[in-house]
Amino acid sequence: MILLARRTSETQKTLEAIVRRLSNSHREYSNYDENLRRLKAGHAGEQRVDAEWLEIDLPTPYYFLHNFQTMNNFGSTHQMDTIFLCRHFLLIVEIKNITGVLSYDTSFAQLTRMTSEGKVEGMTDPFLQLERHVGWMKKLLHQEKFQLPVLHAVVLATKNGILSEGFHGQPIFHVTGLRTHLQKWFDRHQPVETENLFLLCYAPHVPA
């Protein structure tokens, strides 16, 4: 069951309106257009992963929260692409729709990619982001007296993102591997007997 549907972000809608109104000769047009392209690519990647979920036979009951965003007690924001909740575990998914040869240096917590033109770009470390979300979610579960494992993974929405050896041991895989990884997690974590799983989705900090 989808409790929080995926929608086009307000930022993307705003950029679409700006790009429609600006002349392509405007000095800021290329910046707005590039940001819009990246947001559209990200949204397309999220939809690709959403489509993969539909083809997987999931144990009921289960719930999805897409584009979940909330604020913790310290005033910091948590934004998660997808939260999958079932009686076996809670899974936080970060979706990346990026191409090129991807490299990761654990000692520096540094993610980079080399484009087809040979350009190297630095990117935000998704694993640190996920670990922060996991810590917050564990506190929420404890607060609501739910005993569920909290898992996390980075899912690549395109086969054109090539993983290098530095990712070995990290929770990252291509979207086509979602089914296999889910089955491993279902096998590893026995279902928790609870009648209140649905209520967790309406706990404090979780928008209806």
Salt bridges, closest charged atoms under 4 A:
GLU10 OE2 - LYS13 NZ 3.54
ASP33 OD2 - ARG37 NE 2.91
GLU34 OE2 - ARG38 NE 3.11
GLU46 OE1 - ARG6 NH1 3.46
GLU46 OE1 - HIS43 ND1 3.75
ASP50 OD2 - ARG6 NE 2.61
ASP50 OD1 - HIS66 ND1 3.87
GLU52 OE1 - ARG48 NH1 3.09
GLU94 OE2 - LYS96 NZ 3.26
GLU121 OE1 - ARG113 NE 2.89
GLU121 OE2 - LYS119 NZ 3.87
GLU193 OE2 - ARG87 NH1 3.44
